[in-house]
Amino acid sequence: MSDTDSFIEEVTEEVRRDRLFAMMRKYGWIAIVAIALIVGGAAWKEYSKAQRETAAQALGDAITGALQADGAEARAAALEGISTEAASEAAVVDFLRAAALAEDDRAEQAVEVLDGISLNGDLPLIYRNIAAFKALTLKAPTADADELRTGFAALATPGSPIRLLAEEQLALLDIRSGEPQAAIDRLQAILDDAEVTADLQQRATQVIVALGGEPASRDTGSQG
């Protein structure tokens, strides 16, 4: 490399360095702000996480204390006094309160609490469906069979997370209406379903046998 080339390269490098320093003087505050935001964001994230954990622990302690109250009436009252922020937290407390009310022979009040959960559009579908299902089972001893059938049929639609449990209740309504064969057919369909759980499978089998039917396994049905 000639002396001229070396000189030009040095000058070019100096110019670049001067430009860099000039840019840093002009725009350096942006980098400082960006770093502050990153550090501040991380700190806020940790603070928020700690706050959520503290709130969750406080809610858990409050629920535990309420459930330790002596008697269903006292438990229901203690649970009613718990304050929550998120809809899901309120739903959990309300599920427990409805159970306490039902245990205290206040089924109508329990149904009102459960209806409130089932109609809350801010909650996931599983919460709402379970609440509707529990409300229907609490009303079952006194409600009209057609009303119950309509309610359980709505929960037995494809995509419902408690579809098979609703089908089981519809089978019980078939029995209540004096239609044992319809109940057997419905229960057999439950047994044939790939999503049937072991407990539900056992219950369905027992009811089919009690009705004088003969449950068929999925393997037997597919071979036929």
Secondary structure, 3 states (H helix, E strand, C coil): CCHHHHHHHHHHHHHHHHHHHHHHHHHHHHHHHHHHHHHHHHHHHHHHHHHHHHHHHHHHHHHHHHHCCCCHHHHHHHHHCCCCCCHHHHHHHHHHHHHHHHHCCCHHHHHHHHHHHHCCCCCCHHHHHHHHHHHHHHHCCCCCHHHHHHHHHHHCCCCCCCHHHHHHHHHHHHHHCCCHHHHHHHHHHHHHCCCCCHHHHHHHHHHHHHCCCCCCCHHHHHHC
